[in-house]
Amino acid sequence: MAGSAVPSQWRSRVICLPQTHHRRSPTLTASDRALTLSTIGRMSFTVEPDALRRAAKQVWLAAEGVASVDLAGSADLLAAALPGGKSERTTHRLADDWSSTIATWSREVREHGDKLDDCALSYMRFEQHVTDEITAAGRPR
Amino acid sequence: MTLSFGRVRRWRSAELDALAHQLRAQNAVLISMQDELGGSAKPEGWSGAAAEHAAKAHKKLVDRLEHLVAGLAATQRGVEEAADAVLGLEWAVREAEGLAESGGFVINDDGELTEFVGSFDPSGELALLRSEVEARVDQILRHAEDIDHDLSAVLGKAADGRIDDQDAPTLAAAASSGAMQGGLSVLGPPKNATPETSAGWWDALSLNEKVWALENHPGWIGNRDGIPANWRHKANMSRLDDERIKLEKRCAELQADLDHNWFGGLLTNADAEIEHVEAKLRALHDLEAALHGGDRQLLLLDTSHKDVRAAVSVGRVDVAGDVAVYVPGVGAQVDLHDLHAMLKDLNDLQVQADKLNGDRGAAVVGWIGYDIPDNLVDAVIDHGDSAREGASDLVNYLRGFNTAADDDPHLTLVGHSLGSTTAGYAMHHSTGVDDLIAAGSPGLGGDVGDLKISDGHTYVLEAKGDPIADLGVFGGDPSWFGDAAQLSTDGSPVGVVSGGHSQYFDRNTTSAFNTAAIIAGQPDKAFIR
């Protein structure tokens, strides 16, 4: 019977297959397997791995774009334009803040993009694993 | 640490302006990340616990960028407004340096003046100029401190993350919120101001700041000696309605007070005050009517004293090369009759002076700027105190002309009757006045030699049959002073004789022509007795 082909606790509402080629052949890691056995059964989720990878790319672009803005350099110019006052000193503080904010933000955004990309990969591995399992179950021993 | 003049004169508006543009472009790059970040906030088709965690993490990152964008927008606006304000400072620095140089001084980096040419200064002009330069340097530094203080506050808030993006839904909205928090204040006028400090304050404001002050605080400008005439006029014209509303409101309050009092005005001064307030309202009405008569400027409007005080010019003071200030005698008031009579005479003098001085342009100001006694007896009884008090205001008014003008105008002070006494008292101080004319004068408050004016620049008009001009009750009869030139009041090829106390400035009289010739800086054309 078609309805009993997949165990009910594994059934997601939709699991979309990747629409582009994988970067590498997905293989199930130990942690993926753990996810499969202990967690997935309690979840309901949908995913389109390609959309995740597109999002990751956009996030990386944002990180790159923001990192390219040299705000600290502008702050230094400001200090030079108004010598002798409180603004000059405050500007140095602002330059430090901007510099670290942009560096930190860009790094964290890159990492966020990496995570999205990793997620896409994990979902694809999981799908491949389940497909392999099901295919194997249907074969004569 | 306070700012030094040497540092401030290195401030450059153009650098700040370029930087403001750079910051704006940089913020545009950050704001353009909206597409990438918006598109990646919730990847299509992704739901579940992981998707929710990712969305939260994404939102936190976007919030932080919005905060940065808001701070950057505030900084950009602060720098932009600082660039504008520094433009005013640069102008003020050049003005102060030019003024110092004209008097043989140089302004050091610590703001002190060094005299590089020793000079003889009998009229006190150089001392006045020196004090003006010092006042301007003070105001430049005050303004620079204000710009620095405001900008530093904005930068500090941006550095501390205290520029609020107000939960803006987009990066562009965050920038708008931030920009609202980056504005700099416009510096108000100095306390206990003199014409020199006021001129220094005004000169250091940029055009945008001046327009803002005019629109939002005309009271800073209208009666402030040291501010250019065209700005004073605009400010006072915009104050007319406010003053009227204020007086009408006071009138209504007093009337309500009377209406609720069973004894009417018997136990209150409200009825007397109503009369005064109503008189002031009439004065405002008459003043407004008088201003419609041609090229006139309202250069003083003060309703805070017993009588309304006003100064009206015929001709534009700010562009005239020859300016005269006329001080009327006893009984002069801001009312239809007196204004009409005074402005008619001043109009004739202005037209005549304008003809005589080529293309320099002339303007004559009628100054009713103090509580003028109703008659000469009152003035004698108070021993000239009213004239002396008026003189102290007149001194500032006169000094304001020279300090406000880009080019020092030729300034003539014309006093009639007790007005000449007020003028004489004023001339015991440095005023910048080049020529003094006393008409029908009961005295100048002392000897001509005591007046701070160059030799040969004091003139007296005394008509036949003018008893006031012979009284000499305020420091002697000026016509007896050898130092004062006696202008003719007789008939001549240029005019008819004037007689009595009140015809000195009548049209087609020799005395009016002579007055116009002095105003026009053409004393050789005047008829000397």
Boltz contact constraints between the chains, C-beta under 6 A:
constraints:
  - contact:
      token1: [A, 43]
      token2: [B, 48]
      max_distance: 6.0
  - contact:
      token1: [A, 45]
      token2: [B, 47]
      max_distance: 6.0
  - contact:
      token1: [A, 45]
      token2: [B, 48]
      max_distance: 6.0
  - contact:
      token1: [A, 46]
      token2: [B, 45]
      max_distance: 6.0
  - contact:
      token1: [A, 46]
      token2: [B, 47]
      max_distance: 6.0
  - contact:
      token1: [A, 47]
      token2: [B, 46]
      max_distance: 6.0
  - contact:
      token1: [A, 48]
      token2: [B, 44]
      max_distance: 6.0
  - contact:
      token1: [A, 48]
      token2: [B, 45]
      max_distance: 6.0
  - contact:
      token1: [A, 51]
      token2: [B, 43]
      max_distance: 6.0
  - contact:
      token1: [A, 51]
      token2: [B, 44]
      max_distance: 6.0
  - contact:
      token1: [A, 51]
      token2: [B, 45]
      max_distance: 6.0
  - contact:
      token1: [A, 52]
      token2: [B, 43]
      max_distance: 6.0
  - contact:
      token1: [A, 55]
      token2: [B, 40]
      max_distance: 6.0
  - contact:
      token1: [A, 55]
      token2: [B, 43]
      max_distance: 6.0
  - contact:
      token1: [A, 58]
      token2: [B, 36]
      max_distance: 6.0
  - contact:
      token1: [A, 58]
      token2: [B, 39]
      max_distance: 6.0
  - contact:
      token1: [A, 58]
      token2: [B, 40]
      max_distance: 6.0
  - contact:
      token1: [A, 59]
      token2: [B, 40]
      max_distance: 6.0
  - contact:
      token1: [A, 61]
      token2: [B, 36]
      max_distance: 6.0
  - contact:
      token1: [A, 62]
      token2: [B, 33]
      max_distance: 6.0
  - contact:
      token1: [A, 62]
      token2: [B, 36]
      max_distance: 6.0
  - contact:
      token1: [A, 62]
      token2: [B, 37]
      max_distance: 6.0
  - contact:
      token1: [A, 65]
      token2: [B, 33]
      max_distance: 6.0
  - contact:
      token1: [A, 69]
      token2: [B, 26]
      max_distance: 6.0
  - contact:
      token1: [A, 69]
      token2: [B, 29]
      max_distance: 6.0
  - contact:
      token1: [A, 74]
      token2: [B, 22]
      max_distance: 6.0
  - contact:
      token1: [A, 74]
      token2: [B, 23]
      max_distance: 6.0
  - contact:
      token1: [A, 77]
      token2: [B, 19]
      max_distance: 6.0
  - contact:
      token1: [A, 78]
      token2: [B, 19]
      max_distance: 6.0
  - contact:
      token1: [A, 81]
      token2: [B, 15]
      max_distance: 6.0
  - contact:
      token1: [A, 81]
      token2: [B, 16]
      max_distance: 6.0
  - contact:
      token1: [A, 82]
      token2: [B, 11]
      max_distance: 6.0
  - contact:
      token1: [A, 83]
      token2: [B, 7]
      max_distance: 6.0
  - contact:
      token1: [A, 83]
      token2: [B, 10]
      max_distance: 6.0
  - contact:
      token1: [A, 84]
      token2: [B, 3]
      max_distance: 6.0
  - contact:
      token1: [A, 84]
      token2: [B, 7]
      max_distance: 6.0
  - contact:
      token1: [A, 85]
      token2: [B, 3]
      max_distance: 6.0
  - contact:
      token1: [A, 85]
      token2: [B, 148]
      max_distance: 6.0
  - contact:
      token1: [A, 86]
      token2: [B, 148]
      max_distance: 6.0
  - contact:
      token1: [A, 86]
      token2: [B, 152]
      max_distance: 6.0
  - contact:
      token1: [A, 87]
      token2: [B, 148]
      max_distance: 6.0
  - contact:
      token1: [A, 87]
      token2: [B, 151]
      max_distance: 6.0
  - contact:
      token1: [A, 87]
      token2: [B, 152]
      max_distance: 6.0
  - contact:
      token1: [A, 90]
      token2: [B, 152]
      max_distance: 6.0
  - contact:
      token1: [A, 90]
      token2: [B, 155]
      max_distance: 6.0
  - contact:
      token1: [A, 90]
      token2: [B, 156]
      max_distance: 6.0
  - contact:
      token1: [A, 91]
      token2: [B, 155]
      max_distance: 6.0
  - contact:
      token1: [A, 93]
      token2: [B, 159]
      max_distance: 6.0
  - contact:
      token1: [A, 94]
      token2: [B, 155]
      max_distance: 6.0
  - contact:
      token1: [A, 94]
      token2: [B, 158]
      max_distance: 6.0
  - contact:
      token1: [A, 94]
      token2: [B, 159]
      max_distance: 6.0
  - contact:
      token1: [A, 97]
      token2: [B, 159]
      max_distance: 6.0
  - contact:
      token1: [A, 101]
      token2: [B, 68]
      max_distance: 6.0
  - contact:
      token1: [A, 105]
      token2: [B, 64]
      max_distance: 6.0
  - contact:
      token1: [A, 109]
      token2: [B, 61]
      max_distance: 6.0
  - contact:
      token1: [A, 112]
      token2: [B, 57]
      max_distance: 6.0
